Amino acid sequence: MRALTTVLALSLAIPGAVSGFSGNGRALYREAQIYLSPSSARGGQGESIRSMGIIDRLEKAAGLLKGAQGQATSPREEEALGKLLGRAYNQMGVEYHKQKDFSNAIWAEEQAIEYRGDTSAVFQMNLGAMYSDSGDYYNAARALERARELGGPPQFKDRIINNLVGAYIRDGQTRDPGSYQLATRVLEDELYNRGEDFNLLVMLGRTYRLEGEPQRALEAWDRARALKAFDPGMRKAYVGLQSSIAVKRDFVTTEARHFKIEFNDQTHGHLADKFLEMFEEAYDEVGLKFDAQWEGMEQVTISVYASTEFQSAVQIAWAGGVHQANRISLKVNPSWSDPIYRNLIFHEYAHHIVDFKAGGKSLPAWVQEGLAMHQEPKLAAKGFYKALGNAAVRNTLLPLSDLNGSFSRLPAEKVMLAYGQSYDFVRFLLGSNPVSSFVRLLTLRGQGVPISQAFEQSFSMSLADAEEAWRAWLGDRIAKSRARRVRQRTERQSAGQQRDGDEPTTRDIRQR
């Protein structure tokens, strides 16, 4: 996923000749041109202008152009200068956007639209991108709808539609669930006007899934499949949706304040109230910790499956739950106790909150899983630490970069280690940083900041340095554990109580 939404700068060359200036107007225009094209400036003034920051130069040029416009001698000159002012402010907005200064970027782009006139699809598309990266998806959608109305260059049409649908989806997730319907309306309109289109149909299916219309989602994807074969990832999602619809035919629904739950009444309906209560606890505890509690949040839909149904719908053999957008799928097992269910529920709801705080932007799996594991009330960490300790002793720890993608892609024997490393690396960071540092990381990521930069801004160290420090910290704990066990063995030998075995891996690593 892109780190920052792309916005477009346009040439600052003035559209058409500007002539007929009298007196100071001509001088102001010519001076503005020097600030817009500093390479043309000569002598000491040129060196001074070239040393200025680009935003300072653009602001200076805009002030001069506004003065020149005020002294224009014809409507044609006034219009031409307005267009140049629009391009100068657009460029200013682009530069502010690069600096992640979204409020000034939005202000500059609105100035560009005011001076240029509301006739540029590119400017409206830029404004939508700036609002989106600031987290204001409602106004992003308004700007992008206007860009769609204006049309603009054909090469931008798909980008406008993709950004518009994305803005409506995020608005649906964060403010008004009715925005999902606006997203599907846009896609249906485009399909009506264009005819069958593979990419639009795939997007339509995904949007219907979020809207809670799985059958309509499947119909859209069936239409897409008739046009083009799915790639492996999309094929897996399609099969999962088919299976989910099949196993939900006998499901019923009930709901609480913040959650709606779907379940097979005959098999495990008696668990619905219990699960809803646990999810409300997670809403209170995890939501408070990550500053994500307000009535405007959309209800989360929980689908509860028996073990065989879950495997058919989700197709991840070792998972007990899966989070996707505003939906959580849970597996039930007759042998599981309430603490196991509570761990599972807190873990999956933490995924929902982490994704929500990050604005749906992609996150490394170690962030997602490490944070989710730390929200489990009674995490059974022994197996994870055994895998972690053995790997540390054998020097087979995974590079952190291997933990960016889904753990379902790892070899089965590496999954336990991946979870253990994620948990312990997050534990290392929390040892010297408050949870608010992770909240800042997620918020910056939601604003489009690349994960490496967001990490450094949140923890005041690079991700590479943090990984190196964590490995040293883990190595020190392993060394202390081994030394302690050697000392204990020596004491037992002295007391005539020698025992076989010396494994420096699990409990001591956890406790230190």
N, C-alpha and C positions, 0 to 999 in steps of 0.2 A: 504494500500500500504506500502511496506517496507520502513523503514526509511533510510537505507543505503544498497546498493547492496551488497550481500554476496560475499566475496572472500574467497578462500580456502588456508589454510596452509597445508603443507605436513610434514611428519616425517623428522627430520634432521638426522636420522640414515644413515650412509654412505652405499651406495649400493655396497655390496661386500667387501671383505677384501682389504686393501691397504697394500702392503708389498714391500720390496725391497728398501725402502728409504735409502739413505746414508747421514750421517752427518746432516746438519741443516734442510733438508727437513723433516725428520722424527720428529724432535723437533718442527718445526712449525706446522705440522699436529696435533701432540699430544696436543700442547698448544691451537690450535683452537678448538679441541674437548672439552676442559675444558670450553671455553667461550660458546660453543653451549649447553653443559650440565652442568651448574654451580653446580647442586646438587652433582656431582661427585668430585668437588674440595674440598680440605681440608685445614685446618689451616687458617692462616691470609690471604693468597692469595684467598682462597675460599670465605671468608667473604667479601673481597673487590670486587670480581667478582659478587657475589650474590647481592651486593648493587647497582650495575650498572643498568641503564635502559636497557630494552631489545633491543632497537635499537642500543645503544652504544655497547652492547655485540656482536650483530650481525655484526656491522661494524668492530669491532676488529677481530672477527673470520674470516670475509671475507678477511681482509687484510692478515692475517696469512695463509689462504688457498691459496690465490693467490701467496704468496711467496713459499709455498710448491709445488704448481703446476709448478712454474718456475724451480724447482729442481727435478721434477719427472724423474724417470729412465726408464719409459716405457710408451708407448701409453695407456696401460690399466690404469696405475696409473693416468695419466693426465686426461683421460676420467672420472674416478671415482671421482676425485677431482672437475672436472667441474660440475658434477651432484650435488655434495654436495654444491658447490658455488651457483648453480642455486636455490637449496632449501633454502639456507641461505638468498639470495636476495629476493626470493619469500616471505619468512617469514617477511623480512624487509618491503617489499611492503605492506603486510597485516597489519602490525603495523602502518605504515604511513597512510594507508587508514582508520583505526579505528580512528585516530586523525584528519581526514578530511584534511590531508596534501596531496592533490591529486597530485601535481606536483612531490613531492618526491616519492610518491607511484608509479607513472608511471615510473619514472626513475629507481627505484629499480626493478620493474617487467621487464622492458626492459633489465636490467642487468641479471636478472634471465634467460631470454630467450636466451641472448647472450652466457652465460656460459653453460647452459643446452643444447643448441642447439634448433632450432625451431622445436621441436618434441612433445611438451607438450600441449595438448588441454586445460588442467587446467590452465597453465600459460597464454595462450592466452585469455581464458575466464576471468581470473582475470584482465588482462590488459584491456579488453573491459569494464568490470565493472568500473574500475578506470577512464577510459576516459569518460564513460557515466556520472558518478557522478561529474566529473569536468565540464560537459556541452559540451564536444567535442564529439558529436554524430557521426560525420564523421569517426574519427579515432577509435571510439568504434566499429562501424560496421566493419571496416577493420579487427580489431583484432578478432572479433567474427566470421567473415567469415573464418578466418584462423583456429579458433578453430573448426568450423564446418567441414572444410576440413580434419583436423587431426583426427576427430572422438572422440577419448577419451573414457572414461568409459561410458557404456550405461546409467547409472543413471544421467549423466550430459547432455545428448542429448537434452531433453526437455528444460532444463534451458538455454542452448546455443541458441536454436531456439527462445525462448521467449525473451531473452535479445537482440538477433539480430534484430528481428522484431520491438521490442520497440525502438532500436537505430535508425533504418531506419525511423520509424514514427516521432520520435523527430527531426531527421535531416530534414525530409520533412516539419515539422512545423517551423523550425528555419533557415534553410539554402537553401535547394533545394527541391521543391515539387516533383521532379522526384524520390526522394527516396521512396515515397509511392509505386511506381511501383516495386522497388527493394524488398520492404517488401512483396508485394503480390506474386512476383516471388519466393521468398524463401518458402512461405507457399504452393504455387501450386506445387513446386518441392518436398516438403516433403510429400504432399498428393499423388503425383504420385508414390513415392518410398514406402510409408507405406500403402497406401490404405486409405479408409475413416476413419477419426479420429475426434471425436467430438470437442475436444479442438482446434485443428488446424482449423476446419471449422468455429468455433465461431470467432477466431482471424481473419480469412480471411474475414468474413463478416464485422467485425469492420474496417478492413483496407480498404476494398472497399468503405465503407461509407466515410472515410476520403479522399479517392481518388476522390470522387464525382461520384461514380458508384453505386447508390442505388439499381438498378435492379440486378446487379451482387452480391451485398451484400445480398439481399434477397434470391437469389438462393443458396448462400453458407449456409445461416442459415436454409433454407429448407432442405438441405442435412444433416445439424447437427440435426435437429428435427427428421429426419428419424432414427437417431441412439439412441437418448436419449431425454427425455422430458426436456423442459427448466424449470429453477427455476423461481419464480415470477418476479424477476428483469429482467431476460433475456426475459421472455415472454412479458413483458411490452415494452421492446425495440423492439422486433419483431413486435408486433401489431402497434407500432408507426411508424416503417419503412413501413409496409404495407400501413397504412393510408396516410403517406407522399407521397408515390409513386402514390397512387390513386388520391390524390387531385392535384398533380403536372402535370397531363397529359396534361393540357392546358396551362402550364406555359411557359413563354418566359424569356430570359436572356439578361441583359445589364450590363455594367460594367464601373467603373471609375478607378482611378489610383491604389487604394489599396483594392477595394471591387468589388465583383460581386454580382448582385442582381437577384433573380428569383421571378417572380410574375405572377398573372393572369391578362393578359393585359386588358381584358374586364371589370374586376371588379375594379381593382385599379392600373392599369398601370400608370396613371397620377401621382402617388405618387413616382414612382421609382427615378426620378431625384432629387426630394426633399430629399428623404431618403439618396441617395448617397452623396448629399452635406452635410447633417447632419453627416453622418459617417466620411466623410473627416475632418469635424470640430473636431469630437471626436478623430480621429487619431492624429491631431495636438495637441489638448489640453491635453487629457488623456495620450497619448503616451509620450509627453514631460515631464509631471509630473512624470511618472514612468520610464523615461529613456528607452523608447521602441519605437524608431523611426529610422528605417533604411530601405533602399530599398530592402534588402534581405528578408524582411518578406513576407510570403506567402499571397496572396490575401485571404480575408475572404469572404465566400459565405453567402449572406443574403437571406433567404426565407421569403417572405411576404404572409401572409394568411389572408383571411377574418375570422371573429370570429369563425364561425362554422367549417371552414377548420382547423383553428389553434387548436381548441379543439380536433378534430379528430386526427390530426398529433402529438400533443404534450401531450394531456391528463392531463394537470394541470389546473384546472378550473380557479384559481385566477391569473394565470401568464399572463403577457402581452408580454413576450419574454423569450426565452430560449437560453442559450449558450452551445454548445457542441463542444469541440476541435476547429476546424477552421470554424465553422458554427454557424450562429445566426438565429433563427426563430423569426419572429415578427408578432404580431396580429394587424390588422387595424380595426378601428371603425369609422364610419361616423361622430360620435359626438365629436371625439377627435380633439383638436387644435394642432397647431405646437409646443407650449411649452410642451405639453404632449408627443408628439412623440420625441422631442429632449431629454427629460428626459429619456424616454425608450431606446433610441439609445445610449446615453452616458452610461447608466447603463449597458446595455448588452455588449458594447464594453469594458467597464472597466473589466467585467468578463473575456473577452478574454485576456486582457493585464495582469491581475493578474495571470491567469492560465499560460500564456506564461512565465512570469517572474519566476514563481515557477517550471518551467520545467515540467509541467504536473503532479507534485507530488500532492497528496491529501492535501487539506486545510480544516480547519474548516469552516462551512458555515458562521459563524459570521464574519470571515475575508473576505470571498468573498462578502457577502451581505452588510456588513458594509462599506467596501471600495467602492463598486459599488454605494451605495446610496449617498455617499459623492461626487461622480462625477456628479450627476444630477444637471444641472444648476439651476433649480427652484423646488427643492423637496417640495412636499406638505406633511409636516411632522405632521400636526395636528392630524390625526388619529393614527399615530404611538405613538405620545406622550400621547394621551389620554389613549391608552392601557397600555403604560409604567407607567404613573402616577397612574392609578387605581391599577395596580398590585403592585406597590411599597407601596401604602397606605394599601393595603390588605395583604401585605407580601406574594404575590404569584409570585414573579419574578422567572423566570426559571434559574436553575444553568447554568453557561456558558457551562458546559459539555453537556447539552441537546441541545446546538446550534452547535454541531459539524457536524451532518449529515444533509441531505437535509431537508428543511422546508416542503417539500411536504409530509413527513412522519409524521408531527405533526398533532394533531387534528385541525380542521379548526379554532376553536375559539382561538388557540394559535399562529396562523401564524402572525397576526398583532403585537402581543407582541414580537415574535421572531425577526421580522424586527426592531421594536423599540429598543429593547435591543442591537442588533448588531450595529445599527446606533449610539446609545448613547455611547456604550463602545468604539467604534472607535473614536468618538468625544472626549471622555475623554483622550484617548492616544494621539490624535493629539493636544490636548491642551498644552501638555508639550514636545512634540516630533515632529520633522519635518517629512514630507512625506518620506524622505530618510530612516527613521527608518523602515518604512513598506517595502520599496524597499529592504533593507538589510534582513528583515525577509523572504521575498519571495525568494531572491537569495539564502540564506542559505537553505531554504526548497528545492529549486531546486537542491542543492548539496547533498541532502539526509539527512540533519540534522533534527532530530525529532522536531516537532512544539514547544514543551515545551522548548527545548534548544535554538532553533532559536529565540523564543520570548525573552528569558532571555538575549541572546547576543545582541539583537536589542534594547531592552528597559531598560536594566540594572535592571530588577526586574522579579520575577517569575510571571507566569500567574496567580497563585492563589493569590499572593499579589496584583496584578493589579486588579483582580476581586473584592477583598475586598475593595481596595481603591475606585474603581468606585462606589460600592454600598454605601460607606460612602458619596461620593460626591453627588450621586443622593439623598440620604436621607437628606443631608444638603439643597439641593435645594428645596426638598419637604417641609421641615420645614420652610424655609424662605418664600416659597410661601403661606403656610398656615398662617404664622404670618402676612404677608402682607394683606391677605384677611380678617383676623380677625380685623386688624387695620382699613381697609377700611369700614368694616361693622360697627365697632364702630363709625367711623366718620359719616357714613350715619345715624345711630341711633341718634347721637347727633344733626344732622341737620334735623331730622324728615323724612329721606328718606330711611328707612329700606326696603331691598329687600330680598325675599326668596332665598335660595340656597347658598352654599358655597363649591365649588368644586376645591380643590387645585391641578389641574393636568396638564393643557395643556400649555398655552402661557408662564406662568412664568417659568415652567421647561425648555422650549426651550430657553428662553432669558438669563438665568443665566449661 
